[in-house]
Amino acid sequence: MAHLTSLLCILCLVGSVIGQDMPYEEYMAQIQACPKECHCPRNFPRAVYCDNKGLKTIPQIPTHTWYLYLQNNLIEVLSADALRNATQLRWLTLNRNKITSEGVEDGVLNAMSHLAHLYMDDNLLSSVPSPLPASLEHLRLSRNRISKIPAGVFIGLDKLSLLDLQGNKLMDDAVTEVSLKGLTNLVQINLAKNQLTSMPLGLPPTTTQLFLDGNNIEKIPAGYFKGLPKVAFLRLNHNKLESSGVPNDVFNVSSILDLQLSHNQLTEVPVISSGLEHLLLDHNKIKSVSGSNICPVSIDTVDDSINESVPRLRYLRLDGNEIKPPISRDVILCFRLLTSIVI
């Protein structure tokens, strides 16, 4: 009976390994090579958990690791030797360590030819790591000390769709067409909480989500978004925008669905497109709002029917301005789909 039970356990174990497309020999080698400082779940053998261990160095990582979690440690060096066998990595998390740019050893990342997700938030990097593997899809480097994006660092990264650089020390001369060259399929870029005073140049036309909150941007060039035909989510909260620095039609872009301009110095409501669904204008210096200055179409053309010509605005926030309620009735007449308005 004991022999039968043992046989059944082995069959269950082999079955679970086969279900993960991992040969039994690889499975055993992976489990046996698990670093003593880490945890390697038997039901998730391609993952190695070394987080929250107080590690100062990276242990030797087994060959068949796809997912490596090293967050919340005291690691200072991204060691090529410790990761020399980890060439199959798909996901590497190094958030909240003490890694400097000098501590990223030459070629250590580029050797990971399957790496799709690299997370290095809350470290001590002063520059975007280079070279990076061409397989990369998501790169998160928020809350470091990055002031430099090396020229050409993104060339060849055709799969990169998300770039998070928020909370760094980037200035206007660091975010240029030269430094961003190569981001041919980028969807989201987060440059919030840096030191930008102008809109970044060189963003790829594939950009859909652009986050620029918490900078010192004072104006937007006329026609700026013509080069970004897919931009749908735009955040410019907590900047220094004045109405004089916002060209009349600059936000009148059919692709924009969500426009956030909270905590600026606007005195007028900017012109918007009929397709906009969310508009945040709270905590500015706007004194009045009427249908004539906010409605993207003539109010006379808006009838009781809900059709494609009706403005799509559903959420409008205006609190923290100098507007005294009630809101003008023609605003409600214009935006028939409005479900929430905050004054």
N, C-alpha and C positions, 0 to 999 in steps of 0.2 A: 504493500500500500504506500509506504514511504517512497519507494522507488517510482511509483506511478505519479505521486504528487510532485516529485522533483522533475520528472519528465514533462508534466503539464506546465510547470513554472517556466521551464526552459523554452517550451513551445510558445508560451505567451510572450516571453521576452523577445524571442526571435521574430514573432509576428509583429510586435510593436516596432521593432527596428526596421523590418522590411517595409512596414507602412510608412516609414519616414525616408524611404529610399536610401538607407544606409546599410551597407553590407555588415554582417555580423562581426567580421574580423576588424573592420574599421571601428565599429561600436566598442568592442572590447579594448582596442588600442586607445581610443579616446577616453574611456572611463579610467583606464589604468594610468594614463598620462595626466590626469586632472591635477593641477597644482594643489598642494596641501592647504594653501591659503584661500582656496576658492571652492565654490560649490558647482558640481556638474550633475544636473538632474538626469536620472536614468531614463525618464520618459521624455526628455528633451536633450538628447546627447550632444547636439551640435552647439549648445549654449554653454558658456562658462561665466559664472557669476562671481566676480571678485570685488563687488561694490561694498562700501562701508566697512572696510577691513583695516583701515589705518595704514595702508601700504605706502611705502616710500619709493618702491621700485616695482616694475611689472614682472611678474613671475614668467617662467617659460610656458608659452601657450601651446596646447596640443594642435597637431596638424589639421584635424578635421573640424576645427571650430568655425562656425559661421556667425555666431552672435557672441560678442564679448562685451561684458559690462564691468567697467572699472571706475564708475562715478563715485564721488564722495570719498576720496582718498587723499594722500599727500604726495602724489607722484610728481616729480619734477622733470623727468626725462622720458620721452617716447623712444624707447630703446629698440633699435633694429635687431639686436641680438635676441632679446626676449620674444620678439615677434617674427623671427626669421622663418618659423614653420607655419605661421598663421596666414598663409597666402590665399586661403579660401574664404577669408572673412567677408561677410556681407554687411555686417552692422557692428560699428565700434562706438561705444559711449565712454567718453572721458570727462564728462561734466564735473565741475567742482573739484579740480585738482590744482596743482601749482606749476603747470607746464609752461615754460617760456618758449619763445621762438627759437632761442639757442638750444633748447632742450629737445627740439624735434630733429632727430638725427637724419642725416642725408639719406634720401631714398626710402625711408621707412614706410611712408604712405603709398608711394608710387608702386611699391612691390606688391601691394594688395590689389591685384587686377580684377577682383570681383566685388570690391567694396562699393556699396550703394549708399549707405548712410554713415556719415561721420559727424559726431556731436562732441564739440569741445567748448561748450559754454562755461563761463565762470572759471577761466584759467588766467594766465598772465602773458598771453601772446601779444606781441607788438606788431605782427605782420600776418597776413594770410599765409598759412603753410604752403610750401611749394617744394617739389612738384606733387600734384595730386593725381590720383588714378582716373583714367578716362571713363571708368564705370560709375563714377559718383553721380548720385541723383539728388541727395539732400546734404547740404553743408550748413551746420549751425555753429556759429562762432560768437554768439552774443556775450556781452558783459566781459570782454577781455580788455586789452589796452591797445587795440589795433589802430594804428595811424597810417598804415601803408598797405596798399594792394599792389604787389609786384606786377610789373608789366608782363602780360602774356600768361599769367598764372592760370587763367581760365581757358586758354586756347586748347582745343581738343576735348573739352568737357561737354560734349554734345548732349549728354543725358541729364545734365544738371538742371533741375526744375525749381529748386528752392535754395535760396541763399539768405541766411540770417546773420546780419552784422550789427544788430541793434546794441546800444549801450557801449559803444567803443569811442575812439577819439578821432574819427575820420573827419577831415576838413575837405573843402571844395576841391582842392588840387589833388586829392587822393582818389576821388570818384570821377573818373573821366572815361571818355570813349576808349582810350588806350588801355586803362586798367580793367575795364569790363569786357574787353574784346574776347570773343569766344563763347559768350553765353547765348547761344543760338536758340535754345529751347527753354529759357528761363520763364517760369510762371509767376513765382512770388519772390520779391526782394524786400527785405526789412532793413531799413537804414535809420530807424527811429533812435532817438537819444544819442545822436552824434553831435558834431559841431559844424554842421552844414549851414551856410548862409544863403545858398541859392539852390535851385532845383538841380538834381544830378544830371549830368550829360552822359550820353552813350548807352542809355538803357535799351535793351533789345526790344524789337517790336512785338515780341511774344509776351511781354510783361502783362499780367492780368491783375496782380495784387501788388500795390506800391504803398509801403508804409514809411512815412517820414515824420511821425510825431516827435515832439520834443527836440526840435532843432531850432535854428535861429533864422529861418527862411522869411524874407521880407517881401519878395515879389515872385511872380511867375511869368516867364516870357510868353508873349503872344504866340499862339499856335503850338505851345509846348506839347500838347497831347496828340497832335497830328502824327507824330512819330511813334505813338503808342496806341494803335488802333484797337487793341484788345483789352485795354485797361478797364476793369470793372469795379474794383475796390480801391478807393483812394483815401488815405488817412493823412491829414495835415494838422492834427490837433496840436495845441501847445507850441505854436510858432509865433512869428511876429508879422503875420500878414495884415496889411491894411487894404482897404478897398482901392486906394490909388495904385497899389501894386498888383492888383488882380484885373487883367484885361476883361472887358465886358463879356465876351463869349468864351473865355478860356475853358470853362467847365461845361459848356454846352456841347457835350460829346455823347453821342448816342450809346456808346458801349458802357458808360459809367452807370452802375446800379447803386453804389453805396458811396456817398461823399461825406467825409467828416472834417469839419473846419472849426471844431470847438476850441475855445480858449485862444482866440486870436484878437485882432484889433479892427475887425471889419465893422463898417458903419452902414453898409448896404448889403442886401441879399444878392448874391451873384446870380447871373442868368444860368438856368439849368435846362437839361433836355427833358423831353416828355417821358423818356424811359427811366429816369431816376426813381428809385424806390425808397431810399433812406437818405435823409439830409439832416446833418447835425450842425447847428449854428449857435449852440449855447455858449454863453460867456464870451460874447463879443461886445460891440458898442452900437448895436442896431437899435434904432429908436422906433421904427414903425415897419409894419408888413401889410401889404395889400395885394389883392389879386393881380393888379396891374403891374406890380414890380416883382412878383414871384412866379406867376403862372406862365408856363412855357408856350402856351397857345392863347389865342384870343378867347376870353371868357364867353363871348357871344357865340362862339362855335361849339361850346361844350353843352351837350344836351343831356337828357335823362338816361339815355341808353349807355350801356357799357360796351365800348368798342375799342378798336386799336388806336383811335385818335385821342382817347381820354388819357391825360397824364397819369403815370403809374405810381406816383408818390404815395407811400403807405405810412411812413413814419417821419415826423417833423419835430425837431427839438429846437426851441428858441429861448429857453429859460436862461437867466443870467445876463440878459440884455437890458435895454431901457424901454422895453415894450410894455405898455399897460393893457391888460385884458379889458374887454373881450377881443378876440381875434376878429379881423374883418370878415364879414360874411362871404365876400367874393373869393376869399381863400378856400373856404369850404366848398363853394360852388365849383371852383376850378378842380380841386383834388377830390373827386368822387370816391376814390379808393382809399382815402386816408382813414386809417384805423386808430392812430394815436398821434396826438399833438401835445407837446409839453411847452408851457409858456412860463 
